[in-house]
Amino acid sequence: MSRIIYLNGSYVNENDAKVSVFDHGFLYGDGVFEGIRAYAGRVFKLDEHLQRLYESAKSIMLSIPESYGKMKEAILETIRRNELRDAYIRVVVSRGAGDLGLDPNKCPKPTTVIIASSIALYPPELYEKGMPVITVPTRRNAPDALDAQIKSLNYLNNILAKIEANRAGVMESVMLNAQGYVTEATGDNIFIVKNGTVITPPAYLGALNGITRQVILEEAKNAGYPVEERPFTRHELYVADECFLTGTAAEIIPIISVDGRQIGNGKPGAITVDLIGRYRALTGTTGEPVYPEQ
């Protein structure tokens, strides 16, 4: 079945969802996006994702054509038209068509696209057994060059690190900043556990303050685990008792080795497993209803 795509106020077949080759999102990565999940007919943390979308757009002086309310309804309607209950939703707002120059003033009308489909970043067995990762030479963008809080269409920094992971034969890599502190993975935030304390790098080091990251911080506190947001280096990563990644698409996935150093006993740790259970309980019971009968 062909997907139905929201494109600039209309719902069209995916084969008819076309964007100009002069769109600056295509030419220069000039735009913003969000990845959102729906579970059992409910969109998880929709308002938080939309708030970040509009904040990212404001930061790059991009005016989203749709109002907040219209955007929310367009997301829900796109899911309905594709008859989905579990879905990954990609919302993209680009600068729109202009000329071949960089100037965003030459782009009079932004382009809005909403796609509702499915996604599976990692094989299911990795969520049970955990997966290995590496750290890579590619450094995370410095906040004074390109702030990670802007969820932009330009992911080349992350893609270069993903290429390094691919060449090393692993599915994910961890990026450091210029000072050698751990920031995040190519598409996910990173957590470690040491002596019962849940630790994650602060966003100011160059990590996106992910929606799932925020949920896990809150759930860890609710569970009674000590929580710290502070810088740490590869050494602390290597000697951690547990490690896991978080993201909207990835959810929570355990890490069992980093650069060949075994994490803990080489299996998903007890706190990681507990937080996975808590997160799945939340996603299965909360969120914005897609269908009126819910």
Contacts in CASP RR format, 6 or more apart in sequence:
PFRMAT RR
TARGET T0000
AUTHOR 0000-0000-0000
METHOD contacts of the structure
MODEL  1
MSRIIYLNGSYVNENDAKVSVFDHGFLYGDGVFEGIRAYAGRVFKLDEHL
QRLYESAKSIMLSIPESYGKMKEAILETIRRNELRDAYIRVVVSRGAGDL
GLDPNKCPKPTTVIIASSIALYPPELYEKGMPVITVPTRRNAPDALDAQI
KSLNYLNNILAKIEANRAGVMESVMLNAQGYVTEATGDNIFIVKNGTVIT
PPAYLGALNGITRQVILEEAKNAGYPVEERPFTRHELYVADECFLTGTAA
EIIPIISVDGRQIGNGKPGAITVDLIGRYRALTGTTGEPVYPEQ
2 13 0 8 1.000
2 14 0 8 1.000
2 15 0 8 1.000
3 13 0 8 1.000
3 14 0 8 1.000
3 82 0 8 1.000
3 115 0 8 1.000
3 116 0 8 1.000
3 117 0 8 1.000
4 11 0 8 1.000
4 12 0 8 1.000
4 13 0 8 1.000
4 14 0 8 1.000
4 78 0 8 1.000
4 81 0 8 1.000
4 82 0 8 1.000
4 116 0 8 1.000
5 11 0 8 1.000
5 12 0 8 1.000
5 13 0 8 1.000
5 14 0 8 1.000
5 17 0 8 1.000
5 78 0 8 1.000
5 113 0 8 1.000
5 114 0 8 1.000
5 115 0 8 1.000
6 74 0 8 1.000
6 75 0 8 1.000
6 77 0 8 1.000
6 78 0 8 1.000
6 112 0 8 1.000
6 113 0 8 1.000
6 114 0 8 1.000
6 115 0 8 1.000
7 17 0 8 1.000
7 19 0 8 1.000
7 111 0 8 1.000
7 112 0 8 1.000
7 113 0 8 1.000
8 65 0 8 1.000
8 111 0 8 1.000
8 112 0 8 1.000
8 113 0 8 1.000
9 66 0 8 1.000
9 74 0 8 1.000
9 112 0 8 1.000
11 77 0 8 1.000
11 78 0 8 1.000
11 81 0 8 1.000
17 113 0 8 1.000
19 26 0 8 1.000
19 94 0 8 1.000
19 111 0 8 1.000
19 113 0 8 1.000
20 26 0 8 1.000
20 96 0 8 1.000
20 97 0 8 1.000
20 98 0 8 1.000
20 111 0 8 1.000
21 27 0 8 1.000
22 97 0 8 1.000
22 98 0 8 1.000
22 99 0 8 1.000
22 100 0 8 1.000
23 94 0 8 1.000
23 95 0 8 1.000
23 96 0 8 1.000
23 97 0 8 1.000
23 98 0 8 1.000
23 107 0 8 1.000
23 111 0 8 1.000
24 30 0 8 1.000
24 31 0 8 1.000
24 94 0 8 1.000
24 95 0 8 1.000
24 96 0 8 1.000
24 97 0 8 1.000
24 98 0 8 1.000
24 104 0 8 1.000
24 107 0 8 1.000
25 31 0 8 1.000
25 94 0 8 1.000
25 95 0 8 1.000
25 96 0 8 1.000
25 111 0 8 1.000
25 153 0 8 1.000
26 94 0 8 1.000
27 100 0 8 1.000
28 95 0 8 1.000
28 102 0 8 1.000
28 154 0 8 1.000
29 94 0 8 1.000
29 152 0 8 1.000
29 153 0 8 1.000
29 154 0 8 1.000
30 60 0 8 1.000
30 62 0 8 1.000
30 94 0 8 1.000
30 95 0 8 1.000
30 104 0 8 1.000
30 107 0 8 1.000
30 152 0 8 1.000
30 153 0 8 1.000
30 154 0 8 1.000
31 57 0 8 1.000
31 60 0 8 1.000
31 62 0 8 1.000
31 92 0 8 1.000
31 93 0 8 1.000
31 94 0 8 1.000
31 95 0 8 1.000
31 152 0 8 1.000
31 153 0 8 1.000
32 53 0 8 1.000
32 56 0 8 1.000
32 57 0 8 1.000
32 60 0 8 1.000
32 62 0 8 1.000
32 92 0 8 1.000
32 93 0 8 1.000
32 150 0 8 1.000
32 151 0 8 1.000
32 152 0 8 1.000
32 153 0 8 1.000
33 53 0 8 1.000
33 90 0 8 1.000
33 91 0 8 1.000
33 92 0 8 1.000
33 93 0 8 1.000
33 151 0 8 1.000
33 152 0 8 1.000
33 153 0 8 1.000
34 49 0 8 1.000
34 50 0 8 1.000
34 52 0 8 1.000
34 53 0 8 1.000
34 89 0 8 1.000
34 90 0 8 1.000
34 91 0 8 1.000
34 151 0 8 1.000
35 49 0 8 1.000
35 88 0 8 1.000
35 89 0 8 1.000
35 90 0 8 1.000
35 91 0 8 1.000
35 248 0 8 1.000
35 249 0 8 1.000
36 43 0 8 1.000
36 44 0 8 1.000
36 45 0 8 1.000
36 46 0 8 1.000
36 49 0 8 1.000
36 75 0 8 1.000
36 88 0 8 1.000
36 89 0 8 1.000
36 90 0 8 1.000
36 91 0 8 1.000
36 248 0 8 1.000
37 43 0 8 1.000
37 44 0 8 1.000
37 87 0 8 1.000
37 88 0 8 1.000
37 89 0 8 1.000
37 248 0 8 1.000
37 249 0 8 1.000
37 283 0 8 1.000
38 44 0 8 1.000
38 79 0 8 1.000
38 84 0 8 1.000
38 85 0 8 1.000
38 86 0 8 1.000
38 87 0 8 1.000
38 88 0 8 1.000
38 89 0 8 1.000
38 116 0 8 1.000
38 290 0 8 1.000
39 85 0 8 1.000
39 86 0 8 1.000
39 283 0 8 1.000
39 284 0 8 1.000
40 85 0 8 1.000
40 86 0 8 1.000
40 284 0 8 1.000
41 79 0 8 1.000
41 84 0 8 1.000
41 85 0 8 1.000
41 86 0 8 1.000
41 289 0 8 1.000
41 290 0 8 1.000
41 291 0 8 1.000
41 294 0 8 1.000
42 284 0 8 1.000
42 286 0 8 1.000
42 287 0 8 1.000
42 288 0 8 1.000
42 289 0 8 1.000
42 290 0 8 1.000
42 294 0 8 1.000
43 75 0 8 1.000
43 76 0 8 1.000
43 79 0 8 1.000
43 89 0 8 1.000
43 287 0 8 1.000
43 288 0 8 1.000
43 290 0 8 1.000
44 282 0 8 1.000
44 283 0 8 1.000
44 286 0 8 1.000
44 287 0 8 1.000
45 211 0 8 1.000
45 215 0 8 1.000
45 287 0 8 1.000
46 72 0 8 1.000
46 75 0 8 1.000
46 287 0 8 1.000
46 288 0 8 1.000
47 72 0 8 1.000
47 288 0 8 1.000
48 211 0 8 1.000
48 214 0 8 1.000
49 91 0 8 1.000
49 211 0 8 1.000
49 248 0 8 1.000
50 68 0 8 1.000
50 71 0 8 1.000
50 72 0 8 1.000
52 151 0 8 1.000
52 211 0 8 1.000
53 64 0 8 1.000
53 71 0 8 1.000
53 91 0 8 1.000
53 93 0 8 1.000
53 151 0 8 1.000
54 64 0 8 1.000
54 68 0 8 1.000
55 149 0 8 1.000
56 149 0 8 1.000
56 150 0 8 1.000
56 151 0 8 1.000
56 152 0 8 1.000
57 63 0 8 1.000
57 64 0 8 1.000
57 93 0 8 1.000
59 147 0 8 1.000
59 149 0 8 1.000
59 150 0 8 1.000
60 150 0 8 1.000
60 152 0 8 1.000
61 104 0 8 1.000
62 93 0 8 1.000
62 95 0 8 1.000
62 104 0 8 1.000
62 110 0 8 1.000
63 110 0 8 1.000
64 71 0 8 1.000
64 93 0 8 1.000
64 110 0 8 1.000
64 112 0 8 1.000
65 109 0 8 1.000
65 110 0 8 1.000
65 112 0 8 1.000
66 74 0 8 1.000
66 112 0 8 1.000
71 91 0 8 1.000
71 112 0 8 1.000
72 288 0 8 1.000
74 112 0 8 1.000
74 114 0 8 1.000
75 89 0 8 1.000
75 91 0 8 1.000
75 114 0 8 1.000
75 116 0 8 1.000
76 288 0 8 1.000
76 290 0 8 1.000
78 89 0 8 1.000
78 114 0 8 1.000
78 115 0 8 1.000
78 116 0 8 1.000
79 87 0 8 1.000
79 89 0 8 1.000
79 116 0 8 1.000
79 290 0 8 1.000
80 290 0 8 1.000
80 291 0 8 1.000
81 116 0 8 1.000
82 116 0 8 1.000
82 117 0 8 1.000
84 116 0 8 1.000
84 290 0 8 1.000
85 290 0 8 1.000
86 118 0 8 1.000
87 116 0 8 1.000
87 117 0 8 1.000
87 118 0 8 1.000
88 116 0 8 1.000
88 117 0 8 1.000
88 118 0 8 1.000
88 119 0 8 1.000
88 248 0 8 1.000
88 249 0 8 1.000
89 114 0 8 1.000
89 115 0 8 1.000
89 116 0 8 1.000
90 113 0 8 1.000
90 114 0 8 1.000
90 115 0 8 1.000
90 117 0 8 1.000
91 112 0 8 1.000
91 113 0 8 1.000
91 114 0 8 1.000
92 111 0 8 1.000
92 112 0 8 1.000
92 113 0 8 1.000
92 114 0 8 1.000
92 115 0 8 1.000
92 153 0 8 1.000
93 110 0 8 1.000
93 111 0 8 1.000
93 112 0 8 1.000
93 113 0 8 1.000
94 110 0 8 1.000
94 111 0 8 1.000
94 113 0 8 1.000
94 153 0 8 1.000
95 104 0 8 1.000
95 107 0 8 1.000
95 110 0 8 1.000
95 111 0 8 1.000
96 107 0 8 1.000
96 109 0 8 1.000
96 110 0 8 1.000
96 111 0 8 1.000
97 107 0 8 1.000
97 109 0 8 1.000
97 111 0 8 1.000
98 106 0 8 1.000
98 107 0 8 1.000
98 108 0 8 1.000
99 106 0 8 1.000
119 249 0 8 1.000
121 249 0 8 1.000
121 250 0 8 1.000
122 131 0 8 1.000
122 171 0 8 1.000
122 250 0 8 1.000
122 253 0 8 1.000
126 171 0 8 1.000
126 253 0 8 1.000
126 254 0 8 1.000
127 251 0 8 1.000
127 252 0 8 1.000
127 253 0 8 1.000
127 254 0 8 1.000
127 276 0 8 1.000
128 268 0 8 1.000
129 254 0 8 1.000
129 256 0 8 1.000
129 267 0 8 1.000
129 268 0 8 1.000
130 253 0 8 1.000
130 254 0 8 1.000
130 255 0 8 1.000
130 256 0 8 1.000
130 267 0 8 1.000
130 268 0 8 1.000
131 170 0 8 1.000
131 171 0 8 1.000
131 172 0 8 1.000
131 253 0 8 1.000
131 254 0 8 1.000
131 255 0 8 1.000
131 256 0 8 1.000
132 170 0 8 1.000
132 255 0 8 1.000
132 256 0 8 1.000
132 257 0 8 1.000
132 258 0 8 1.000
132 260 0 8 1.000
133 165 0 8 1.000
133 170 0 8 1.000
133 171 0 8 1.000
133 172 0 8 1.000
133 173 0 8 1.000
133 174 0 8 1.000
133 185 0 8 1.000
133 245 0 8 1.000
133 255 0 8 1.000
133 257 0 8 1.000
133 258 0 8 1.000
134 164 0 8 1.000
134 165 0 8 1.000
134 168 0 8 1.000
134 170 0 8 1.000
134 173 0 8 1.000
134 174 0 8 1.000
134 258 0 8 1.000
134 259 0 8 1.000
134 260 0 8 1.000
135 173 0 8 1.000
135 174 0 8 1.000
135 175 0 8 1.000
135 176 0 8 1.000
135 182 0 8 1.000
135 234 0 8 1.000
135 237 0 8 1.000
135 258 0 8 1.000
135 259 0 8 1.000
136 161 0 8 1.000
136 164 0 8 1.000
136 165 0 8 1.000
136 173 0 8 1.000
136 174 0 8 1.000
136 175 0 8 1.000
137 164 0 8 1.000
138 157 0 8 1.000
138 160 0 8 1.000
138 161 0 8 1.000
138 164 0 8 1.000
138 175 0 8 1.000
139 175 0 8 1.000
139 176 0 8 1.000
139 177 0 8 1.000
139 178 0 8 1.000
139 180 0 8 1.000
140 148 0 8 1.000
140 157 0 8 1.000
140 175 0 8 1.000
140 176 0 8 1.000
140 177 0 8 1.000
140 183 0 8 1.000
140 184 0 8 1.000
140 205 0 8 1.000
140 206 0 8 1.000
140 207 0 8 1.000
141 148 0 8 1.000
141 157 0 8 1.000
141 206 0 8 1.000
142 177 0 8 1.000
142 178 0 8 1.000
142 206 0 8 1.000
143 204 0 8 1.000
143 205 0 8 1.000
143 206 0 8 1.000
146 152 0 8 1.000
146 154 0 8 1.000
146 157 0 8 1.000
147 206 0 8 1.000
148 183 0 8 1.000
148 184 0 8 1.000
148 203 0 8 1.000
148 206 0 8 1.000
148 207 0 8 1.000
148 208 0 8 1.000
149 203 0 8 1.000
149 208 0 8 1.000
149 209 0 8 1.000
151 208 0 8 1.000
157 175 0 8 1.000
158 175 0 8 1.000
158 186 0 8 1.000
158 187 0 8 1.000
159 186 0 8 1.000
161 173 0 8 1.000
161 175 0 8 1.000
161 186 0 8 1.000
162 172 0 8 1.000
162 173 0 8 1.000
162 186 0 8 1.000
164 173 0 8 1.000
165 171 0 8 1.000
165 172 0 8 1.000
165 173 0 8 1.000
165 186 0 8 1.000
172 185 0 8 1.000
172 186 0 8 1.000
172 187 0 8 1.000
172 188 0 8 1.000
172 245 0 8 1.000
173 185 0 8 1.000
173 186 0 8 1.000
174 182 0 8 1.000
174 184 0 8 1.000
174 185 0 8 1.000
174 190 0 8 1.000
174 237 0 8 1.000
174 258 0 8 1.000
175 182 0 8 1.000
175 183 0 8 1.000
175 184 0 8 1.000
175 185 0 8 1.000
175 186 0 8 1.000
176 182 0 8 1.000
176 183 0 8 1.000
176 234 0 8 1.000
177 183 0 8 1.000
177 205 0 8 1.000
177 206 0 8 1.000
180 233 0 8 1.000
180 234 0 8 1.000
181 201 0 8 1.000
181 205 0 8 1.000
181 231 0 8 1.000
181 232 0 8 1.000
181 233 0 8 1.000
182 190 0 8 1.000
182 201 0 8 1.000
182 205 0 8 1.000
182 231 0 8 1.000
182 232 0 8 1.000
182 233 0 8 1.000
182 234 0 8 1.000
182 236 0 8 1.000
182 237 0 8 1.000
183 190 0 8 1.000
183 201 0 8 1.000
183 205 0 8 1.000
183 206 0 8 1.000
183 207 0 8 1.000
184 190 0 8 1.000
184 201 0 8 1.000
184 206 0 8 1.000
184 207 0 8 1.000
184 208 0 8 1.000
185 245 0 8 1.000
187 247 0 8 1.000
187 249 0 8 1.000
187 250 0 8 1.000
188 245 0 8 1.000
188 246 0 8 1.000
188 247 0 8 1.000
188 250 0 8 1.000
188 253 0 8 1.000
189 200 0 8 1.000
189 201 0 8 1.000
189 207 0 8 1.000
189 208 0 8 1.000
189 210 0 8 1.000
189 212 0 8 1.000
189 213 0 8 1.000
189 245 0 8 1.000
189 246 0 8 1.000
189 247 0 8 1.000
190 200 0 8 1.000
190 201 0 8 1.000
190 207 0 8 1.000
190 243 0 8 1.000
190 244 0 8 1.000
190 245 0 8 1.000
190 246 0 8 1.000
190 255 0 8 1.000
191 198 0 8 1.000
191 199 0 8 1.000
191 200 0 8 1.000
191 216 0 8 1.000
191 243 0 8 1.000
191 244 0 8 1.000
191 245 0 8 1.000
191 246 0 8 1.000
192 198 0 8 1.000
192 199 0 8 1.000
192 200 0 8 1.000
192 232 0 8 1.000
192 236 0 8 1.000
192 237 0 8 1.000
192 240 0 8 1.000
192 241 0 8 1.000
192 242 0 8 1.000
192 243 0 8 1.000
193 199 0 8 1.000
193 240 0 8 1.000
193 241 0 8 1.000
193 242 0 8 1.000
193 243 0 8 1.000
193 269 0 8 1.000
193 271 0 8 1.000
193 272 0 8 1.000
194 236 0 8 1.000
194 239 0 8 1.000
194 240 0 8 1.000
194 241 0 8 1.000
195 241 0 8 1.000
196 225 0 8 1.000
196 226 0 8 1.000
196 241 0 8 1.000
196 271 0 8 1.000
197 225 0 8 1.000
197 226 0 8 1.000
197 227 0 8 1.000
197 228 0 8 1.000
198 216 0 8 1.000
198 217 0 8 1.000
198 220 0 8 1.000
198 225 0 8 1.000
198 226 0 8 1.000
198 227 0 8 1.000
198 228 0 8 1.000
198 271 0 8 1.000
198 275 0 8 1.000
199 227 0 8 1.000
199 228 0 8 1.000
199 229 0 8 1.000
199 230 0 8 1.000
199 232 0 8 1.000
199 236 0 8 1.000
200 213 0 8 1.000
200 217 0 8 1.000
200 228 0 8 1.000
200 229 0 8 1.000
201 207 0 8 1.000
201 229 0 8 1.000
201 230 0 8 1.000
201 231 0 8 1.000
201 232 0 8 1.000
202 229 0 8 1.000
202 230 0 8 1.000
202 231 0 8 1.000
203 209 0 8 1.000
205 231 0 8 1.000
210 246 0 8 1.000
210 247 0 8 1.000
210 248 0 8 1.000
211 247 0 8 1.000
211 248 0 8 1.000
212 246 0 8 1.000
212 247 0 8 1.000
212 248 0 8 1.000
212 250 0 8 1.000
212 251 0 8 1.000
212 252 0 8 1.000
212 279 0 8 1.000
213 246 0 8 1.000
213 247 0 8 1.000
215 246 0 8 1.000
215 279 0 8 1.000
215 282 0 8 1.000
216 246 0 8 1.000
216 252 0 8 1.000
216 275 0 8 1.000
216 279 0 8 1.000
217 227 0 8 1.000
217 229 0 8 1.000
219 275 0 8 1.000
219 278 0 8 1.000
219 279 0 8 1.000
219 282 0 8 1.000
220 227 0 8 1.000
220 271 0 8 1.000
220 275 0 8 1.000
221 227 0 8 1.000
222 278 0 8 1.000
223 274 0 8 1.000
223 275 0 8 1.000
223 278 0 8 1.000
225 271 0 8 1.000
234 258 0 8 1.000
234 259 0 8 1.000
237 243 0 8 1.000
237 258 0 8 1.000
238 258 0 8 1.000
238 259 0 8 1.000
238 261 0 8 1.000
239 261 0 8 1.000
240 263 0 8 1.000
240 264 0 8 1.000
241 263 0 8 1.000
241 264 0 8 1.000
241 269 0 8 1.000
242 254 0 8 1.000
242 263 0 8 1.000
242 264 0 8 1.000
242 268 0 8 1.000
242 269 0 8 1.000
242 270 0 8 1.000
242 271 0 8 1.000
242 272 0 8 1.000
243 254 0 8 1.000
243 255 0 8 1.000
243 256 0 8 1.000
243 258 0 8 1.000
243 263 0 8 1.000
243 272 0 8 1.000
244 252 0 8 1.000
244 253 0 8 1.000
244 254 0 8 1.000
244 255 0 8 1.000
244 268 0 8 1.000
244 272 0 8 1.000
244 275 0 8 1.000
245 252 0 8 1.000
245 253 0 8 1.000
245 255 0 8 1.000
246 252 0 8 1.000
251 276 0 8 1.000
251 279 0 8 1.000
251 280 0 8 1.000
251 283 0 8 1.000
252 272 0 8 1.000
252 275 0 8 1.000
252 276 0 8 1.000
252 279 0 8 1.000
254 267 0 8 1.000
254 268 0 8 1.000
254 269 0 8 1.000
254 272 0 8 1.000
254 273 0 8 1.000
254 276 0 8 1.000
255 263 0 8 1.000
256 262 0 8 1.000
256 263 0 8 1.000
256 266 0 8 1.000
256 267 0 8 1.000
256 268 0 8 1.000
257 263 0 8 1.000
257 266 0 8 1.000
268 276 0 8 1.000
END
